Amino acid sequence: MATRPISPQDHERIATAIRAAEARTDGEIYCVVAHASDGYFFPAAFMATAAMLIVSLAVGYGLEAWWLSIRLPHFVIAQLLALASVLTLLLALPGLRIHLVPSRLRYEAAHANAIKQFLARNVHRTTARTGVLVFVSIAERYAEVVADSGIDAKVGQHVWDGVVRDLTAHAGDDRLADGFVKAIESVGAVLAEHFPVTSGDTNELDDHLVEI
């Protein structure tokens, strides 16, 4: 997924796209990009420890099959040193951790972060419940569109799935800012269709991309 930092110019492009989209609808669009949704130290440590124990058992059986022996205290000390080395490596290299975590756990962490941002940024507190969060978590290669209840009553999930596919395709080409602009335009078109702008519309959420 995207590796280049989002420039100030890209931030301004995204903010402009949000303002343009919201000019045609009573809905609100909020964008968040997370560099990672979790530190993953403990799940990575668990997976590494489990793998180390499996390897240790295989080594133990292999030594026995070759009529070799190692004293139990030495074997335990070797395991403890290996464990300490693995944990130190995970502490020193945070980027390594996510590669030891199953994809299901990564996606669950990213989804939980999307819901957290939806609530923490008050996207759920718009007057007509017409807020939409466009969320990307880079480390997990994950994107999601979270819509409030007022929108879900009229817009099917397949619509947001299409927006997510386009967004992840752009991010995969290292064009994350372009992906956000395209996603905002698509979300804005959907909102304009179902919730066209009225004379009493007010801007209830900030019109910019939040990086966390």
PAGU-654320 format. One record per residue: x, y, z of N, C-alpha, C in turn; residue number from 1; residue in three letters. Coordinates in steps of 0.1 Angstrom, whole numbers, plus 5000, padded with zeros to 4 digits. Last residue first. Layout:
residues N
+------+------+------+------+------+------+------+------+------+-----+-----+
|  n_u |  n_v |  n_w | ca_u | ca_v | ca_w |  c_u |  c_v |  c_w |   n | res |
+------+------+------+------+------+------+------+------+------+-----+-----+
|    X |    Y |    Z |    X |    Y |    Z |    X |    Y |    Z | NUM | Ala |
...
+------+------+------+------+------+------+------+------+------+-----+-----+
This chain:
residues 212
+------+------+------+------+------+------+------+------+------+-----+-----+
|  n_u |  n_v |  n_w | ca_u | ca_v | ca_w |  c_u |  c_v |  c_w |   n | res |
+------+------+------+------+------+------+------+------+------+-----+-----+
| 4969 | 5098 | 5118 | 4971 | 5093 | 5131 | 4982 | 5082 | 5131 | 212 | Ile |
| 4956 | 5126 | 5100 | 4966 | 5115 | 5100 | 4969 | 5111 | 5115 | 211 | Glu |
| 4927 | 5137 | 5085 | 4934 | 5135 | 5098 | 4943 | 5123 | 5096 | 210 | Val |
| 4918 | 5160 | 5060 | 4923 | 5146 | 5063 | 4930 | 5146 | 5076 | 209 | Leu |
| 4890 | 5182 | 5065 | 4904 | 5179 | 5062 | 4907 | 5164 | 5065 | 208 | His |
| 4867 | 5198 | 5075 | 4869 | 5194 | 5061 | 4884 | 5192 | 5059 | 207 | Asp |
| 4849 | 5189 | 5105 | 4861 | 5195 | 5098 | 4863 | 5189 | 5085 | 206 | Asp |
| 4813 | 5190 | 5105 | 4826 | 5183 | 5108 | 4837 | 5191 | 5100 | 205 | Leu |
| 4791 | 5206 | 5098 | 4792 | 5201 | 5112 | 4805 | 5194 | 5115 | 204 | Glu |
| 4779 | 5232 | 5081 | 4790 | 5223 | 5081 | 4793 | 5218 | 5096 | 203 | Asn |
| 4743 | 5232 | 5075 | 4755 | 5237 | 5081 | 4766 | 5227 | 5081 | 202 | Thr |
| 4714 | 5239 | 5056 | 4725 | 5230 | 5059 | 4737 | 5238 | 5065 | 201 | Asp |
| 4690 | 5251 | 5049 | 4695 | 5252 | 5063 | 4707 | 5244 | 5066 | 200 | Gly |
| 4686 | 5245 | 5022 | 4690 | 5259 | 5026 | 4695 | 5260 | 5040 | 199 | Ser |
| 4702 | 5214 | 5014 | 4690 | 5222 | 5017 | 4695 | 5236 | 5022 | 198 | Thr |
| 4715 | 5190 | 4991 | 4717 | 5201 | 5000 | 4704 | 5209 | 5002 | 197 | Val |
| 4702 | 5156 | 4992 | 4706 | 5168 | 4985 | 4707 | 5180 | 4995 | 196 | Pro |
| 4706 | 5127 | 4998 | 4705 | 5138 | 5008 | 4710 | 5151 | 5001 | 195 | Phe |
| 4709 | 5110 | 4976 | 4699 | 5107 | 4986 | 4696 | 5118 | 4996 | 194 | His |
| 4727 | 5123 | 4959 | 4715 | 5116 | 4954 | 4705 | 5114 | 4964 | 193 | Glu |
| 4747 | 5132 | 4976 | 4739 | 5142 | 4969 | 4726 | 5136 | 4963 | 192 | Ala |
| 4757 | 5107 | 4984 | 4750 | 5116 | 4994 | 4742 | 5126 | 4987 | 191 | Leu |
| 4769 | 5099 | 4960 | 4759 | 5091 | 4967 | 4751 | 5099 | 4976 | 190 | Val |
| 4788 | 5120 | 4956 | 4777 | 5117 | 4946 | 4766 | 5109 | 4952 | 189 | Ala |
| 4804 | 5116 | 4979 | 4797 | 5129 | 4977 | 4785 | 5127 | 4967 | 188 | Gly |
| 4816 | 5092 | 4973 | 4807 | 5093 | 4985 | 4798 | 5105 | 4983 | 187 | Val |
| 4831 | 5100 | 4950 | 4821 | 5089 | 4949 | 4811 | 5090 | 4961 | 186 | Ser |
| 4847 | 5120 | 4961 | 4838 | 5123 | 4950 | 4827 | 5113 | 4949 | 185 | Glu |
| 4861 | 5105 | 4980 | 4853 | 5116 | 4984 | 4843 | 5120 | 4973 | 184 | Ile |
| 4875 | 5087 | 4963 | 4865 | 5082 | 4972 | 4856 | 5093 | 4977 | 183 | Ala |
| 4892 | 5105 | 4949 | 4882 | 5098 | 4942 | 4871 | 5092 | 4951 | 182 | Lys |
| 4907 | 5114 | 4971 | 4899 | 5124 | 4963 | 4888 | 5117 | 4956 | 181 | Val |
| 4919 | 5090 | 4980 | 4910 | 5098 | 4989 | 4901 | 5107 | 4981 | 180 | Phe |
| 4935 | 5085 | 4957 | 4924 | 5075 | 4961 | 4914 | 5082 | 4970 | 179 | Gly |
| 4953 | 5105 | 4957 | 4943 | 5104 | 4946 | 4932 | 5095 | 4950 | 178 | Asp |
| 4966 | 5098 | 4981 | 4959 | 5111 | 4980 | 4948 | 5111 | 4969 | 177 | Ala |
| 4978 | 5073 | 4973 | 4968 | 5074 | 4983 | 4959 | 5087 | 4983 | 176 | Leu |
| 4993 | 5059 | 4953 | 4986 | 5072 | 4950 | 4974 | 5074 | 4960 | 175 | Arg |
| 5005 | 5034 | 4952 | 5011 | 5045 | 4960 | 5006 | 5059 | 4956 | 174 | Asp |
| 4989 | 5015 | 4943 | 4997 | 5021 | 4933 | 5005 | 5033 | 4939 | 173 | Asp |
| 4973 | 5010 | 4965 | 4983 | 5000 | 4961 | 4993 | 5005 | 4950 | 172 | Gly |
| 4957 | 5032 | 4965 | 4967 | 5031 | 4975 | 4978 | 5021 | 4972 | 171 | Ala |
| 4941 | 5026 | 4943 | 4949 | 5037 | 4943 | 4960 | 5037 | 4953 | 170 | His |
| 4929 | 5003 | 4954 | 4936 | 5002 | 4942 | 4945 | 5014 | 4940 | 169 | Ala |
| 4915 | 5013 | 4976 | 4927 | 5004 | 4979 | 4935 | 5002 | 4966 | 168 | Thr |
| 4896 | 5028 | 4963 | 4905 | 5035 | 4972 | 4917 | 5026 | 4974 | 167 | Leu |
| 4881 | 5009 | 4948 | 4889 | 5020 | 4941 | 4899 | 5026 | 4950 | 166 | Asp |
| 4871 | 4994 | 4970 | 4880 | 4988 | 4960 | 4888 | 4998 | 4952 | 165 | Arg |
| 4856 | 5014 | 4983 | 4868 | 5008 | 4990 | 4877 | 5001 | 4980 | 164 | Val |
| 4835 | 5017 | 4965 | 4844 | 5029 | 4969 | 4857 | 5024 | 4975 | 163 | Val |
| 4824 | 4992 | 4966 | 4830 | 4997 | 4953 | 4839 | 5009 | 4956 | 162 | Gly |
| 4814 | 4991 | 4992 | 4825 | 4982 | 4988 | 4831 | 4986 | 4975 | 161 | Asp |
| 4794 | 5010 | 4991 | 4807 | 5014 | 4998 | 4818 | 5004 | 4995 | 160 | Trp |
| 4776 | 4995 | 4976 | 4780 | 5008 | 4972 | 4794 | 5012 | 4978 | 159 | Val |
| 4770 | 4973 | 4992 | 4778 | 4971 | 4980 | 4783 | 4984 | 4974 | 158 | His |
| 4754 | 4982 | 5013 | 4769 | 4980 | 5015 | 4777 | 4979 | 5003 | 157 | Gln |
| 4730 | 5007 | 5001 | 4735 | 4994 | 5004 | 4750 | 4993 | 5006 | 156 | Gly |
| 4713 | 5034 | 5016 | 4725 | 5030 | 5007 | 4730 | 5016 | 5011 | 155 | Val |
| 4693 | 5039 | 5034 | 4691 | 5041 | 5020 | 4701 | 5036 | 5010 | 154 | Lys |
| 4702 | 5033 | 5059 | 4688 | 5030 | 5056 | 4685 | 5031 | 5041 | 153 | Ala |
| 4727 | 5044 | 5060 | 4726 | 5029 | 5059 | 4711 | 5025 | 5055 | 152 | Asp |
| 4722 | 5070 | 5067 | 4726 | 5067 | 5053 | 4724 | 5052 | 5051 | 151 | Ile |
| 4714 | 5070 | 5093 | 4706 | 5077 | 5084 | 4709 | 5074 | 5069 | 150 | Gly |
| 4736 | 5057 | 5106 | 4723 | 5050 | 5104 | 4714 | 5057 | 5094 | 149 | Ser |
| 4767 | 5064 | 5088 | 4758 | 5065 | 5099 | 4745 | 5059 | 5096 | 148 | Asp |
| 4793 | 5044 | 5074 | 4782 | 5054 | 5072 | 4773 | 5053 | 5084 | 147 | Ala |
| 4826 | 5039 | 5067 | 4816 | 5037 | 5077 | 4806 | 5048 | 5076 | 146 | Val |
| 4847 | 5022 | 5045 | 4837 | 5034 | 5046 | 4827 | 5031 | 5056 | 145 | Val |
| 4881 | 5013 | 5047 | 4867 | 5010 | 5050 | 4859 | 5023 | 5049 | 144 | Glu |
| 4911 | 4994 | 5041 | 4903 | 5006 | 5039 | 4888 | 5003 | 5042 | 143 | Ala |
| 4944 | 4982 | 5046 | 4929 | 4981 | 5049 | 4922 | 4995 | 5047 | 142 | Tyr |
| 4970 | 4975 | 5052 | 4965 | 4975 | 5039 | 4950 | 4974 | 5039 | 141 | Arg |
| 4981 | 4978 | 5077 | 4972 | 4966 | 5075 | 4967 | 4965 | 5061 | 140 | Glu |
| 4994 | 5002 | 5074 | 5002 | 4990 | 5077 | 4994 | 4977 | 5074 | 139 | Ala |
| 4972 | 5021 | 5068 | 4983 | 5017 | 5058 | 4990 | 5004 | 5061 | 138 | Ile |
| 4940 | 5023 | 5069 | 4950 | 5020 | 5078 | 4962 | 5013 | 5069 | 137 | Ser |
| 4915 | 5047 | 5062 | 4925 | 5038 | 5056 | 4935 | 5036 | 5067 | 136 | Val |
| 4881 | 5057 | 5058 | 4892 | 5053 | 5067 | 4902 | 5044 | 5060 | 135 | Phe |
| 4856 | 5080 | 5058 | 4865 | 5073 | 5048 | 4878 | 5070 | 5056 | 134 | Val |
| 4825 | 5082 | 5073 | 4839 | 5082 | 5075 | 4846 | 5074 | 5064 | 133 | Leu |
| 4797 | 5103 | 5071 | 4804 | 5092 | 5065 | 4819 | 5093 | 5068 | 132 | Val |
| 4766 | 5113 | 5086 | 4780 | 5113 | 5085 | 4786 | 5101 | 5079 | 131 | Gly |
| 4738 | 5117 | 5091 | 4743 | 5115 | 5077 | 4758 | 5117 | 5076 | 130 | Thr |
| 4721 | 5123 | 5112 | 4728 | 5111 | 5112 | 4732 | 5107 | 5098 | 129 | Arg |
| 4712 | 5149 | 5112 | 4704 | 5140 | 5105 | 4710 | 5126 | 5104 | 128 | Ala |
| 4734 | 5161 | 5128 | 4719 | 5163 | 5131 | 4710 | 5152 | 5125 | 127 | Thr |
| 4761 | 5139 | 5138 | 4755 | 5149 | 5129 | 4740 | 5149 | 5131 | 126 | Thr |
| 4774 | 5120 | 5152 | 4766 | 5130 | 5159 | 4761 | 5141 | 5150 | 125 | Arg |
| 4792 | 5103 | 5141 | 4779 | 5097 | 5144 | 4769 | 5108 | 5151 | 124 | His |
| 4816 | 5116 | 5141 | 4809 | 5114 | 5128 | 4795 | 5109 | 5130 | 123 | Val |
| 4832 | 5121 | 5163 | 4818 | 5126 | 5163 | 4811 | 5125 | 5149 | 122 | Asn |
| 4856 | 5110 | 5165 | 4856 | 5122 | 5157 | 4841 | 5127 | 5155 | 121 | Arg |
| 4850 | 5086 | 5179 | 4858 | 5097 | 5185 | 4858 | 5110 | 5178 | 120 | Ala |
| 4835 | 5071 | 5161 | 4829 | 5076 | 5173 | 4837 | 5088 | 5179 | 119 | Leu |
| 4853 | 5067 | 5140 | 4840 | 5071 | 5137 | 4833 | 5077 | 5149 | 118 | Phe |
| 4875 | 5056 | 5154 | 4876 | 5070 | 5148 | 4862 | 5075 | 5145 | 117 | Gln |
| 4863 | 5031 | 5161 | 4868 | 5040 | 5171 | 4869 | 5055 | 5166 | 116 | Lys |
| 4860 | 5020 | 5136 | 4848 | 5023 | 5144 | 4852 | 5033 | 5155 | 115 | Ile |
| 4887 | 5018 | 5128 | 4877 | 5026 | 5120 | 4865 | 5030 | 5128 | 114 | Ala |
| 4896 | 5001 | 5148 | 4901 | 5014 | 5148 | 4892 | 5023 | 5139 | 113 | Asn |
| 4883 | 4977 | 5140 | 4881 | 4983 | 5154 | 4885 | 4998 | 5154 | 112 | Ala |
| 4896 | 4974 | 5115 | 4881 | 4976 | 5116 | 4878 | 4983 | 5129 | 111 | His |
| 4922 | 4968 | 5124 | 4919 | 4980 | 5116 | 4904 | 4984 | 5116 | 110 | Ala |
| 4918 | 4945 | 5139 | 4924 | 4957 | 5146 | 4921 | 4969 | 5137 | 109 | Ala |
| 4909 | 4928 | 5119 | 4900 | 4931 | 5130 | 4905 | 4943 | 5138 | 108 | Glu |
| 4931 | 4927 | 5102 | 4919 | 4933 | 5097 | 4909 | 4937 | 5109 | 107 | Tyr |
| 4949 | 4913 | 5119 | 4952 | 4927 | 5114 | 4939 | 4934 | 5109 | 106 | Arg |
| 4936 | 4889 | 5123 | 4938 | 4898 | 5134 | 4941 | 4912 | 5130 | 105 | Leu |
| 4937 | 4879 | 5096 | 4924 | 4881 | 5103 | 4925 | 4891 | 5115 | 104 | Arg |
| 4964 | 4876 | 5092 | 4957 | 4887 | 5085 | 4944 | 4890 | 5091 | 103 | Ser |
| 4985 | 4870 | 5121 | 4975 | 4865 | 5110 | 4967 | 4877 | 5104 | 102 | Pro |
| 5017 | 4884 | 5125 | 5003 | 4884 | 5130 | 4994 | 4879 | 5118 | 101 | Val |
| 5041 | 4889 | 5116 | 5040 | 4877 | 5124 | 5025 | 4875 | 5128 | 100 | Leu |
| 5041 | 4914 | 5105 | 5043 | 4903 | 5096 | 5041 | 4889 | 5103 |  99 | His |
| 5040 | 4931 | 5126 | 5028 | 4929 | 5119 | 5029 | 4917 | 5109 |  98 | Ile |
| 5067 | 4933 | 5135 | 5056 | 4926 | 5143 | 5044 | 4922 | 5134 |  97 | Arg |
| 5085 | 4948 | 5121 | 5085 | 4933 | 5119 | 5073 | 4927 | 5125 |  96 | Leu |
| 5083 | 4974 | 5130 | 5077 | 4971 | 5117 | 5077 | 4956 | 5114 |  95 | Gly |
| 5097 | 4975 | 5154 | 5082 | 4974 | 5154 | 5076 | 4970 | 5141 |  94 | Pro |
| 5124 | 4964 | 5165 | 5119 | 4965 | 5151 | 5104 | 4964 | 5151 |  93 | Leu |
| 5129 | 4961 | 5192 | 5137 | 4970 | 5184 | 5132 | 4973 | 5170 |  92 | Ala |
| 5109 | 4943 | 5200 | 5110 | 4956 | 5206 | 5117 | 4966 | 5197 |  91 | Leu |
| 5117 | 4921 | 5185 | 5103 | 4927 | 5183 | 5102 | 4941 | 5189 |  90 | Leu |
| 5142 | 4916 | 5196 | 5141 | 4920 | 5182 | 5127 | 4926 | 5179 |  89 | Leu |
| 5135 | 4909 | 5222 | 5143 | 4921 | 5219 | 5142 | 4926 | 5205 |  88 | Thr |
| 5121 | 4885 | 5216 | 5114 | 4897 | 5222 | 5122 | 4910 | 5220 |  87 | Leu |
| 5142 | 4870 | 5206 | 5131 | 4873 | 5198 | 5123 | 4885 | 5203 |  86 | Val |
| 5160 | 4869 | 5228 | 5164 | 4874 | 5215 | 5152 | 4878 | 5207 |  85 | Ser |
| 5144 | 4855 | 5247 | 5149 | 4869 | 5249 | 5153 | 4876 | 5237 |  84 | Ala |
| 5142 | 4830 | 5233 | 5130 | 4838 | 5236 | 5134 | 4853 | 5239 |  83 | Leu |
| 5169 | 4822 | 5234 | 5162 | 4824 | 5221 | 5150 | 4833 | 5223 |  82 | Ala |
| 5172 | 4820 | 5261 | 5180 | 4830 | 5254 | 5174 | 4832 | 5240 |  81 | Leu |
| 5154 | 4799 | 5267 | 5152 | 4813 | 5273 | 5160 | 4823 | 5265 |  80 | Leu |
| 5166 | 4778 | 5252 | 5152 | 4783 | 5249 | 5150 | 4797 | 5254 |  79 | Gln |
| 5190 | 4775 | 5266 | 5190 | 4779 | 5251 | 5176 | 4784 | 5247 |  78 | Ala |
| 5181 | 4768 | 5291 | 5188 | 4780 | 5289 | 5188 | 4785 | 5275 |  77 | Ile |
| 5170 | 4743 | 5284 | 5161 | 4753 | 5289 | 5168 | 4767 | 5287 |  76 | Val |
| 5193 | 4729 | 5276 | 5183 | 4730 | 5267 | 5173 | 4742 | 5271 |  75 | Phe |
| 5208 | 4729 | 5300 | 5213 | 4736 | 5288 | 5202 | 4739 | 5278 |  74 | His |
| 5191 | 4714 | 5316 | 5194 | 4728 | 5320 | 5199 | 4736 | 5308 |  73 | Pro |
| 5192 | 4688 | 5301 | 5180 | 4696 | 5302 | 5183 | 4711 | 5306 |  72 | Leu |
| 5219 | 4682 | 5278 | 5214 | 4683 | 5292 | 5202 | 4692 | 5293 |  71 | Arg |
| 5214 | 4664 | 5249 | 5217 | 4677 | 5255 | 5211 | 4677 | 5269 |  70 | Ile |
| 5224 | 4639 | 5226 | 5217 | 4643 | 5238 | 5222 | 4657 | 5243 |  69 | Ser |
| 5219 | 4618 | 5198 | 5226 | 4628 | 5205 | 5218 | 4633 | 5217 |  68 | Leu |
| 5208 | 4600 | 5180 | 5215 | 4595 | 5192 | 5224 | 4605 | 5198 |  67 | Trp |
| 5191 | 4611 | 5162 | 5205 | 4610 | 5158 | 5214 | 4605 | 5170 |  66 | Trp |
| 5168 | 4613 | 5176 | 5168 | 4604 | 5165 | 5183 | 4601 | 5160 |  65 | Ala |
| 5174 | 4633 | 5194 | 5172 | 4620 | 5199 | 5173 | 4609 | 5188 |  64 | Glu |
| 5175 | 4655 | 5177 | 5187 | 4651 | 5184 | 5186 | 4636 | 5189 |  63 | Leu |
| 5148 | 4655 | 5168 | 5159 | 4653 | 5159 | 5172 | 4648 | 5165 |  62 | Gly |
| 5135 | 4662 | 5192 | 5133 | 4649 | 5186 | 5144 | 4645 | 5176 |  61 | Tyr |
| 5146 | 4688 | 5195 | 5147 | 4678 | 5205 | 5146 | 4664 | 5200 |  60 | Gly |
| 5137 | 4701 | 5172 | 5151 | 4699 | 5174 | 5154 | 4688 | 5184 |  59 | Val |
| 5110 | 4700 | 5176 | 5115 | 4693 | 5165 | 5130 | 4691 | 5166 |  58 | Ala |
| 5109 | 4716 | 5200 | 5104 | 4702 | 5200 | 5110 | 4694 | 5188 |  57 | Leu |
| 5117 | 4740 | 5188 | 5125 | 4734 | 5199 | 5121 | 4719 | 5200 |  56 | Ser |
| 5097 | 4746 | 5170 | 5110 | 4743 | 5165 | 5119 | 4736 | 5176 |  55 | Val |
| 5077 | 4751 | 5189 | 5075 | 4740 | 5179 | 5089 | 4736 | 5174 |  54 | Ile |
| 5087 | 4773 | 5203 | 5085 | 4760 | 5210 | 5084 | 4749 | 5200 |  53 | Leu |
| 5087 | 4792 | 5182 | 5100 | 4788 | 5188 | 5099 | 4775 | 5195 |  52 | Met |
| 5060 | 4795 | 5177 | 5069 | 4789 | 5166 | 5082 | 4784 | 5172 |  51 | Ala |
| 5053 | 4806 | 5201 | 5047 | 4793 | 5197 | 5056 | 4787 | 5187 |  50 | Ala |
| 5067 | 4830 | 5200 | 5070 | 4821 | 5211 | 5065 | 4807 | 5207 |  49 | Thr |
| 5055 | 4843 | 5178 | 5070 | 4839 | 5177 | 5073 | 4829 | 5188 |  48 | Ala |
| 5029 | 4846 | 5187 | 5032 | 4838 | 5176 | 5046 | 4833 | 5175 |  47 | Met |
| 5034 | 4863 | 5209 | 5028 | 4850 | 5211 | 5031 | 4841 | 5199 |  46 | Phe |
| 5045 | 4885 | 5197 | 5053 | 4878 | 5207 | 5047 | 4864 | 5209 |  45 | Ala |
| 5023 | 4893 | 5182 | 5035 | 4889 | 5175 | 5044 | 4881 | 5185 |  44 | Ala |
| 5005 | 4900 | 5203 | 5002 | 4889 | 5194 | 5014 | 4884 | 5186 |  43 | Pro |
| 5022 | 4921 | 5215 | 5018 | 4909 | 5222 | 5013 | 4898 | 5213 |  42 | Phe |
| 5026 | 4941 | 5195 | 5037 | 4934 | 5202 | 5033 | 4921 | 5208 |  41 | Phe |
| 5008 | 4956 | 5179 | 5010 | 4942 | 5177 | 5021 | 4935 | 5184 |  40 | Tyr |
| 5000 | 4982 | 5178 | 5014 | 4980 | 5179 | 5018 | 4965 | 5177 |  39 | Gly |
| 4975 | 4992 | 5153 | 4979 | 4985 | 5166 | 4994 | 4984 | 5166 |  38 | Asp |
| 4971 | 5005 | 5130 | 4960 | 5004 | 5139 | 4963 | 4997 | 5152 |  37 | Ser |
| 4992 | 5029 | 5113 | 4990 | 5015 | 5118 | 4978 | 5016 | 5129 |  36 | Ala |
| 4986 | 5053 | 5102 | 4998 | 5046 | 5097 | 4998 | 5031 | 5102 |  35 | His |
| 4954 | 5061 | 5091 | 4962 | 5057 | 5102 | 4974 | 5050 | 5097 |  34 | Ala |
| 4934 | 5087 | 5080 | 4944 | 5077 | 5076 | 4953 | 5074 | 5088 |  33 | Val |
| 4901 | 5099 | 5076 | 4912 | 5095 | 5085 | 4921 | 5085 | 5079 |  32 | Val |
| 4876 | 5122 | 5068 | 4886 | 5113 | 5063 | 4897 | 5111 | 5073 |  31 | Cys |
| 4841 | 5127 | 5065 | 4853 | 5128 | 5073 | 4863 | 5118 | 5069 |  30 | Tyr |
| 4813 | 5144 | 5053 | 4824 | 5134 | 5050 | 4836 | 5137 | 5058 |  29 | Ile |
| 4778 | 5147 | 5056 | 4791 | 5151 | 5061 | 4801 | 5140 | 5058 |  28 | Glu |
| 4749 | 5158 | 5038 | 4757 | 5148 | 5045 | 4771 | 5154 | 5048 |  27 | Gly |
| 4735 | 5175 | 5022 | 4734 | 5178 | 5037 | 4743 | 5168 | 5044 |  26 | Asp |
| 4753 | 5184 | 4992 | 4746 | 5174 | 5001 | 4745 | 5180 | 5015 |  25 | Thr |
| 4771 | 5199 | 4978 | 4759 | 5193 | 4970 | 4750 | 5184 | 4979 |  24 | Arg |
| 4792 | 5205 | 4993 | 4784 | 5217 | 4988 | 4771 | 5212 | 4981 |  23 | Ala |
| 4806 | 5183 | 4998 | 4796 | 5186 | 5008 | 4787 | 5198 | 5003 |  22 | Glu |
| 4823 | 5183 | 4976 | 4813 | 5172 | 4977 | 4802 | 5176 | 4987 |  21 | Ala |
| 4839 | 5205 | 4982 | 4831 | 5205 | 4969 | 4820 | 5194 | 4970 |  20 | Ala |
| 4851 | 5198 | 5006 | 4842 | 5210 | 5005 | 4833 | 5209 | 4993 |  19 | Arg |
| 4866 | 5175 | 4998 | 4855 | 5174 | 5008 | 4845 | 5186 | 5007 |  18 | Ile |
| 4883 | 5187 | 4980 | 4874 | 5177 | 4975 | 4863 | 5175 | 4985 |  17 | Ala |
| 4898 | 5203 | 4997 | 4890 | 5210 | 4986 | 4880 | 5200 | 4981 |  16 | Thr |
| 4911 | 5183 | 5012 | 4901 | 5193 | 5019 | 4892 | 5200 | 5008 |  15 | Ala |
| 4926 | 5172 | 4992 | 4916 | 5164 | 4999 | 4906 | 5173 | 5005 |  14 | Ile |
| 4943 | 5193 | 4986 | 4935 | 5187 | 4975 | 4923 | 5180 | 4982 |  13 | Arg |
| 4956 | 5197 | 5011 | 4947 | 5207 | 5006 | 4938 | 5202 | 4995 |  12 | Glu |
| 4971 | 5173 | 5012 | 4961 | 5176 | 5022 | 4951 | 5187 | 5017 |  11 | His |
| 4987 | 5177 | 4990 | 4977 | 5166 | 4989 | 4967 | 5169 | 5000 |  10 | Asp |
| 5003 | 5198 | 5000 | 4995 | 5200 | 4988 | 4984 | 5190 | 4987 |   9 | Gln |
| 5016 | 5185 | 5021 | 5006 | 5196 | 5024 | 4997 | 5199 | 5012 |   8 | Pro |
| 5016 | 5149 | 5013 | 5022 | 5163 | 5013 | 5011 | 5173 | 5017 |   7 | Ser |
| 5019 | 5119 | 5028 | 5009 | 5128 | 5022 | 5014 | 5142 | 5024 |   6 | Ile |
| 5048 | 5098 | 5021 | 5040 | 5107 | 5030 | 5030 | 5116 | 5022 |   5 | Pro |
| 5046 | 5067 | 5004 | 5050 | 5081 | 5004 | 5041 | 5089 | 5014 |   4 | Arg |
| 5033 | 5043 | 5005 | 5045 | 5044 | 5014 | 5049 | 5059 | 5014 |   3 | Thr |
| 5003 | 5024 | 5002 | 5010 | 5037 | 5001 | 5022 | 5037 | 5010 |   2 | Ala |
| 5008 | 4988 | 5000 | 5000 | 5000 | 5000 | 5009 | 5012 | 5000 |   1 | Met |
+------+------+------+------+------+------+------+------+------+-----+-----+
